[in-house]
Amino acid sequence: MNYFVYIIVGGVRFFLYALELMMFARAILSWIIPETDSPIVGFLVMMTEPVIFPIRALLSRIEAFNAFPIDISFMVAYMLLVFLSAALPNVAI
């Protein structure tokens, strides 16, 4: 049973870490190569937008965030991923 939990937690941790890296790469590339049709940027947007879009939709309902000059939803989504990966238990075999 302990091996099963170890594999599941390890898989979830790997997925969250990969998503964090993709979001970080998307942020860096948006500063370097803004508004491009690059396949790399398209892939990063396709993989990270399902995480960011629900938070963006939720924050758009709050009037104070509508006039903000930067995309707060991206930072909120990234921080949620960091907190989720930190909240995973450390399982040892």
Contact map, one row per residue, 1 for C-alpha under 8 A:
111110000000000000000000000000000000000000000000000000000000000000000000000000000000000000000
111111000000000000000000000000000000000000000000000000000000000000000000000000000000000000001
111111100000000000000000000000000000000000000000000000000000000000000000000000000000000000001
111111110000000000000000000000000000000000000000000000000000000000000000000000000000000000000
111111111000000000000000000000000000000000000000000000000000000000000000000000000000000000100
011111111100000000000000000000000000000000000000000000000000000000000000000000000000000000111
001111111110000000000000000000000000000000000000000000000000000000000000000000000000000000000
000111111111000000000000000000000000000000000000000000000000000000000000000000000000000000000
000011111111100000000000000000000000000000000000000000000000000000000000000000000000000110100
000001111111110000000000000000000000000000000000000000000000000000000000000000000000000000000
000000111111111000000000000000000000000000000000000000000000000000000000000000000000000000000
000000011111111100000000000000000000000000000000000000000000000000000000000000000000000000000
000000001111111110000000000000000000000000000000000000000000000000000000000000000000100100000
000000000111111111000000000000000000000000000000000000000000000000000000000000000000000000000
000000000011111111100000000000000000000000000000000000000000000000000000000000000000000000000
000000000001111111110000000000000000000000000000000000000000000000000000000000001101100000000
000000000000111111111000000000000000000000000000000000000000000000000000000000000000100000000
000000000000011111111100000000000000000000000000000000000000000000000000000000000000000000000
000000000000001111111110000000000000000000000011000000000000000000000000000000001000000000000
000000000000000111111111000000000000000000000000000000000000000000000000000001001100000000000
000000000000000011111111100000000000000000000000000000000000000000000000000000000000000000000
000000000000000001111111110000000000000000010011000000000000000000000000000000000000000000000
000000000000000000111111111000000000000000010001000000000000000000000000000001000000000000000
000000000000000000011111111100000000000000000000000000000000000000000000000000000000000000000
000000000000000000001111111110000000000000010000000000000000000000000000000000000000000000000
000000000000000000000111111111000000000010011000000000000000000000000000000000000000000000000
000000000000000000000011111111100000000000000000000000000000000000000000000000000000000000000
000000000000000000000001111111110000000000000000000000000000000000000000000000000000000000000
000000000000000000000000111111111100000010000000000000000000000000000000000000000000000000000
000000000000000000000000011111111110000000000000000000000000000000000000000000000000000000000
000000000000000000000000001111111100000000000000000000000000000000000000000000000000000000000
000000000000000000000000000111111100000000000000000000000000000000000000000000000000000000000
000000000000000000000000000011111111000000000000000000000000000000000000000000000000000000000
000000000000000000000000000011111111000000000000000000000000000000000000000000000000000000000
000000000000000000000000000001001111100000000000000000000000000000000000000000000000000000000
000000000000000000000000000000001111110010000000000000000000000000000000000000000000000000000
000000000000000000000000000000000011111011000000000000000000000000000000000000000000000000000
000000000000000000000000000000000001111111000000000000000000000000000000000000000000000000000
000000000000000000000000000000000000111111100000000000000000000000000000000000000000000000000
000000000000000000000000000000000000011111110000000000000000000000000000000000000000000000000
000000000000000000000000010010000001111111111000000000000000000000000000000000000000000000000
000000000000000000000000000000000000111111111100000000000000000000000000000000000000000000000
000000000000000000000000000000000000001111111110000000000000000000000000000000000000000000000
000000000000000000000110110000000000000111111111000000000000000000000000000000000000000000000
000000000000000000000000010000000000000011111111100000000000000000000000000000000000000000000
000000000000000000000000000000000000000001111111110000000000000000000000000000000000000000000
000000000000000000100100000000000000000000111111110000000000000000000000000000000000000000000
000000000000000000100110000000000000000000011111111100000000000000000000000000000000000000000
000000000000000000000000000000000000000000001111111110000000000000000000000000000000000000000
000000000000000000000000000000000000000000000111111111000000000000000000000000000000000000000
000000000000000000000000000000000000000000000001111111100000000000000000000010000000000000000
000000000000000000000000000000000000000000000001111111110000000000000000110010000000000000000
000000000000000000000000000000000000000000000000111111111000000000000000100000000000000000000
000000000000000000000000000000000000000000000000011111111100000000000000000000000000000000000
000000000000000000000000000000000000000000000000001111111110000000000000100110000000000000000
000000000000000000000000000000000000000000000000000111111111000000000001110000000000000000000
000000000000000000000000000000000000000000000000000011111111100000000000000000000000000000000
000000000000000000000000000000000000000000000000000001111111110000000000000000000000000000000
000000000000000000000000000000000000000000000000000000111111110011000000100000000000000000000
000000000000000000000000000000000000000000000000000000011111111011000000000000000000000000000
000000000000000000000000000000000000000000000000000000001111111000000000000000000000000000000
000000000000000000000000000000000000000000000000000000000111111111000000000000000000000000000
000000000000000000000000000000000000000000000000000000000001111111100000000000000000000000000
000000000000000000000000000000000000000000000000000000000000011111110000000000000000000000000
000000000000000000000000000000000000000000000000000000000011011111110001000000000000000000000
000000000000000000000000000000000000000000000000000000000011011111110000000000000000000000000
000000000000000000000000000000000000000000000000000000000000001111111000000000000000000000000
000000000000000000000000000000000000000000000000000000000000000111111111000000000000000000000
000000000000000000000000000000000000000000000000000000000000000000111110000000000000000000000
000000000000000000000000000000000000000000000000000000000000000000011111000000000000000000000
000000000000000000000000000000000000000000000000000000000000000000011111111000000000000000000
000000000000000000000000000000000000000000000000000000010000000010010111111100000000000000000
000000000000000000000000000000000000000000000000000110110010000000000011111110000000000000000
000000000000000000000000000000000000000000000000000100010000000000000011111111000000000000000
000000000000000000000000000000000000000000000000000000000000000000000011111111100000000000000
000000000000000000000000000000000000000000000000000000100000000000000001111111110000000000000
000000000000000000000000000000000000000000000000001100100000000000000000111111111000000000000
000000000000000000010010000000000000000000000000000000000000000000000000011111111100000000000
000000000000000000000000000000000000000000000000000000000000000000000000001111111110000000000
000000000000000000000000000000000000000000000000000000000000000000000000000111111111000000000
000000000000000100110000000000000000000000000000000000000000000000000000000011111111100000000
000000000000000100010000000000000000000000000000000000000000000000000000000001111111110000000
000000000000000000000000000000000000000000000000000000000000000000000000000000111111111000000
000000000000000100000000000000000000000000000000000000000000000000000000000000011111111100000
000000000000100110000000000000000000000000000000000000000000000000000000000000001111111100000
000000000000000000000000000000000000000000000000000000000000000000000000000000000111111110000
000000000000000000000000000000000000000000000000000000000000000000000000000000000011111110000
000000001000100000000000000000000000000000000000000000000000000000000000000000000001111111000
000000001000000000000000000000000000000000000000000000000000000000000000000000000000011111100
000000000000000000000000000000000000000000000000000000000000000000000000000000000000000111110
000011001000000000000000000000000000000000000000000000000000000000000000000000000000000011111
000001000000000000000000000000000000000000000000000000000000000000000000000000000000000001111
011001000000000000000000000000000000000000000000000000000000000000000000000000000000000000111
